[in-house]
Amino acid sequence: MKVAIVGAGIVGIATAHALLDDGHEVLIIDKEGPAFGPSRGNAGWIAHTDILPIASPKNLRQVPKFLADPLGPLAIRPAYLPKLLPWLVRFILAARPAAYERSVQGLGALQQRALPAWLKLAQATKLSRHIHRNGGLYAFTDNAAFAEARRIAPRQAGFGIKVEMIGPDELRQLEPALKDRFVGAAFHPDAAHISDPLELTLALFEAALARGAQFEKAEVSNLSMAARPALIGRDGWQRVVDRAVIAAGAWSKPLAAALGNAVPLDTERGYNVSFPGSTGLTSRPIGFEGHGFVMSPLDSGLRIGGAVEFGGLDTPPNHARTRALYDKATSLVDGLPAFDSGRLWMGFRPSLPDSLPVIGKAARNPSVVLAFGHGHYGMTQSAVTGDLVADLIASRPSAIDLGHFSPNRF
């Protein structure tokens, strides 16, 4: 079959490889080119260790505190609030105990398979050198939060995720650059990070082309309802294929709506600063719990990023938020480069209220598969998402209950 993938980010490109594995003819379509969106600037962490959705009773209680700080870990642009309200209502509903537990089961099932899928893809494409398996850390400065992490560890273990709770002395042995402010950490010895998000995404894209995939730069504005769907552009451009996959990240919502799925997708704007050439300060990614940022030792240099801002796709970035992340980092880590030597970036995370992506057939045309809305886990879940999309197109059973990710769940 000829399958078109709308979106040349990491999810779309990983999906291309899964479809090539099945012998399909693959056409990748993107209005900009490969790795144009968050695939080029994310933290580079294969964060399969995270099994708790953002919508939780605990996080709901913290929202007023977060919003009180305009440069804190969560911000909503005032002009964007009316448009965001329906998403916020669904977020609150997703934090109810029963809904929260359903999300944990869905997220955990996906995360459990995320790293093995990545290792398989990297080996098959001869790109294993881009995957660094030095483990990952979540470091705590608050005793109560550290105690809560201890309670969560058995749940992670239930999904096959290894975690070791370590004290401050062990933490400093692992990462000497950390200041003496930490009460302990959760160490995930099996966690992995990648060389550089842009470099790896482009390498996978080139590998897909070498395997026979084709690429076309075009903007898809609509799809037909035919059994062999036509992808349609505003200027009369059109391509007819046997199957199509919508993996356009934050730009997927109108295409899903045209196919009968009113998916409550919104955009979390994430910020970071990278320091090219600054390597060796840390050995593995570190999440600073309660401080709203992570630090990643990419091959290209140190990257500090995080935070959540809701402001849509068109509002200019506010890099005062990036500076705030950096200032927090200087209070926790010794030896950081000067802020002015860094490269600033802001990207759009495609976010759904229950922290689960959409992976399933479109309501009005089962020849089209939707695969977007991965939020903070696009890089993490890309390879396993590709495998699940390939299962759907081949009409074979999946290892995961795809009901968790159905586009019709809203």
N, C-alpha and C positions, 0 to 999 in steps of 0.2 A: 504493500500500500504506500501511497504518497501521503506523508504527514507533514503539515506545516506547523511550526511552533512560532507563536507570536511572542517575542521577547528574547533578547540575547543576553540576559543576565545569567547569573550562575545557575538558577533553577532551570531556565530554558536550555542552557547548554548541557547541563547534566542530563536533562530529559532527552536531548538529541542523542547522546551516547547510548542511553538505555534503548531507544528506538532503533538505532543502528545495530545494536546487539541482536535485535529481533529480525533484522533483515529488511527494515523499511527504508524507503526513499525519503530523506529528510530535507525539508526546506526551513531554514531559520529566517525569520523576518523581524526587523527592528527598525524603528524610525531614526535611530541615531547610529547604532553599531554595538559591537560587543562590549559588555562591562561599562555601559554608560552611567548606570545608576549606582545603587549602594553596593553592587558587586565590586566596585573599584575602591571603595573607601571604608569598608566595614572593619571590625576589630580583628578579623582573621582567626577567630577562635571557633573550633569545632566543639560547640558547647553542648554536647550530648548529655552532660551531667545535670542540666536544668530540667526538672520535671514539674515545677510548680507554675501555674499560669499567673500572669500579672494581676488578673481580676481575682482578688481573694479578699476575705473579710479583713485580714491584717492590713493589706494595702489600702483598702477603702478607708480605714481609720486614719491612715497617714496622709491621705490626700489633702485635707485642709492645711496641715503643716507644710506640705510641699508647695502648695499654691501660694502660701504666704511669702515665699522667697522667690522673687521674679527670676533669679538666676539659679534656682535650686534644681533638683533632679526631675521635676515635672513643672511644665508651664503651659498655659493656654493663651494664645493671642486673643485679647478681648474681642476684636472684630470677628474672630472665627468661631466664638462660642455658640452663637445661634445655629450655625451649620453643624457643629459638633454634638449638639444636645441629643439627637437620636442615638448616636454612637455611645454617648455617656450613659444613657438609660440602659442600653444593652450591656454595657460594661458592669453596671450595678447588678443587673439581673444575673450576669454570669458569675458574680461573686457569692451568690447564695450557696449554701452548703452542698445541696445535691448537684447543682450545675457545676460548682467548683470541682467536686469529685469526678464528675464525668470528664471534665477538661483534663484533670490529672491523668486519668486512665488513657485518654487519647494522646496527650502530649508524651507521656511516659512510653507508650508503645512505639511512637515515632522516634523518640530519642534513643530508645534501646537499639534500634536498627540503623541509626544515623552514622555512627563511626564505622561499623563493618561495611556499610554501603560505600562510604568514602574510600576506605582502604582498598576495596575491590575496584572501584573506578580508577583510583590513582595507579594501581598496579597494571590494570588493563591498558591504560594509556601511557605507561612508562613515565609517569609523573610522580612516583612515590617520593622522590627527593624533595618535593614541595611540602610533604607532611612531616611535621616535627612532633615526636611523641615524648615530650619532657614532662608531661603532667600539667595540671592547672591548679591554681589556688584561689580560694575565697577567704580573704583575710578580714578579721573582725577587731574592732576597737571597743566593742560593747559586749559586756558579759552576758546580758540577757539574749542578745541576738546570737551569740555563740552557742548558748544553751539551746536555743531554738534549732540551730543547725544540727546539733547532736540528735535532736528528736526527729529531724527529717531524714537523717542518714539511713535508717532502716527502710524507709520508703524507696530511697534511691537504690539500695541494695536489692530490693524486690524487683527492680527492673534491670538487674545485672550491672549496675553502675557502682564501681568501687570508690570508696571514700575512707580516708583516714583522718581522724580528728587529732590535730597536733597542737602543742603548746607554743608559747612565744619563743622559747629557746630553739626548738626545732625549726620554727618558721624562719628565724634569723639565720640559721645554718643553711637553709635552702635559698634564701634571698637576703644577703647581707645589706643590700641597699635600703631595706625597709627600716624606718625609724622605730624607736623603742616605745611605740604606742599601742601595740597589738596584744590582745589577750589570747589569741590563738587563730587557727585557720582550719578550713576543710581542704584537705589535699586529695586531689583526684589523680592517682598515678597513671591512669590510662588515658587521660585527656590529651588532646592534640591541638596544635595550631598550625597554620599554614605559612608558607614563606612570605607571601604578599597577596592580598586578594586580587588586585589587578593582574599581577603577573600570572597567577594560577588560572584565573578565568580566561585570560587571553590564550594561555597555553592549551587549555581544554578546547577552546574555540578552534584553534588551529588544528588540533588533533581531530576534531569532528570533521573539518573540511578535508583533512588528509584521508579520512575514512569514507569520503564520498558525500557528506552533507553539503548542501548549497546554502548560500546566504544572499539575501536581497534586502537592500535598504529601502524601506517603505513604511508608511504609516497606515495601519489598518483601522478603519473607522466603523466597519460593520461586517457582519457575517450573514450569509443566507441561511435559510432553514432547510435547504435541500439535503438529501442523504449524502451527496458529495458537496460539502459546503464550499461556497465561494467567499473568499476573503476580499473585501471591497475597500478601496481607498477613495478619498473625497474627489480626487482628480480623474476618476474613471478607471484607475488601476484595478486589476482584478486577477486573482489566482484561484483556480478550482482544484481542490485536493480531495483525497478520500477521507482523511480525518484531520482535525485541527486541535491544537493545544493553546490555551490562553495562559501564558506565563509572563505577563507584562508587569508584574509587581504592582506598584502604586498606581499605575495607569490602566489597570485591568477592569476597573469598576464599570465604565460605560459599555464595554464589550460584553461583560457578564449580563448587564441589564438588557442589552439587545437580544440576548439569548434566553431571557425569562427568569434570570436570577438576580433579585434585588439584594446583593451582598453588601452588608454594612461595612465596607472597606473604608478606612481612613488612613491618614499618613502621620506616622511619628517621625518628626524631624530629629535626626541624631547628629551630634557634633563631635568633631575630633581635631586634634592637632598631631601632626607627625613630624619627626625629626630625622630627616634623611641622613644616613651614615652613622647615627647614634645607636650602636649595638653593644651588647655585653652588660648593660646595667642590670637586667634581670634575665633569668633563664627560661621563664615560662610565663604564660598569661596570668594576671592577677586581677581578680574582682575585689573591689574595696566595698564590702558590704555596709550599707547605711550611708555611703558617701556618693553613690550614683555614678560611678565611673569604673572603667577597666583600663588596664595597661597591657599592651601586647608587644613582645620583642620580635617584630618582623625582621626578615632578612634585610629589608630596605631601610630599616630604622625603627626607633621606638614610636609607638602610637598610643595616645591617651584619648579616650573618648567615652561617650555615654550620654546620659540625660535623655529626656523625652520632652518634646515641644510639639504641640498641636497648632498648626498655622496654615495647613494646606500646602498645595504645590506651587503657589505663585508668590508667596510672601518672601521678601529677601531674608537671608540669614542674619541672625543676631549673634555675632561672634564674641560679644560680652559673655555669653554662656560658655563658649570654649575657654575663654580666659578664666572663668570661675572654676571650670574643671581642672585646669592646670594649677591654679592657686591651691585647690584642695590637695592635688597630688604633691605639691612641694611641701605640704605640712605632714606628709606621710612617707615620702621617699627622698632619700639623699641623692645628690649628684645629677639632678635633671638638667638638661640643656636650657638655655635661656628661651623664654617664650617667643621672643622676636625672631629666633632662628628657625621656628617651626613653620610648617605648611598647614594652613587651615582648610577645613572641609566640612560641608554639611550635606547629608543625604536623606532620602525619603524611605523610611521603612513602611512597607505595606502592612497595615495592622488591622486585625479583627478583634472584637471585644473579648472573645473567650480564649485568645492566645493560640488558637488552632488554625492552620491554613485551610483553604478550600482545595480539596482534591476530589473531583468527581465529574460526572457527565452533566452537561448543561440541560436545563429543564426542557427547552424547546427543540433541542437538537442533540440527540445522543451521539452524533458523530463528532461533537466538540467536547473536549475535556478541559475543565478549569483547574488550574494549578497555581495558586497565588495566595498572598496574605500571610506569609511566614513571619512577619514581624521582625523580632530580634534574631531569628534563627534561619534566615535564608541560606547563608553559607552552610550552616550545620545540617539542615534538612534537605539540601538540594539533591544529593545523590539518591537518598531513599525515596524522595518524591519522584524522581525520574523513574525508578523501578516501579513504583505504584502506578504511575501514568501508563507505563508500558503494559502493565497487567490489565488496566482498564481497556486499552486499545485492542489488546489480544483477547479480551473477554475471558481471562483466566482468573482463578481465585487469587486473592492477595493474602499475604501473611498477616496483615492488620485488618481489623474491622474498619472499613472505610466509612461506615456510618458516622464516626466521630467527625469526619471532615467533609461531609456532604454539603454541596452548595445549597441544598434545599432545607438545611437545618434552621434557617433563620425565619 
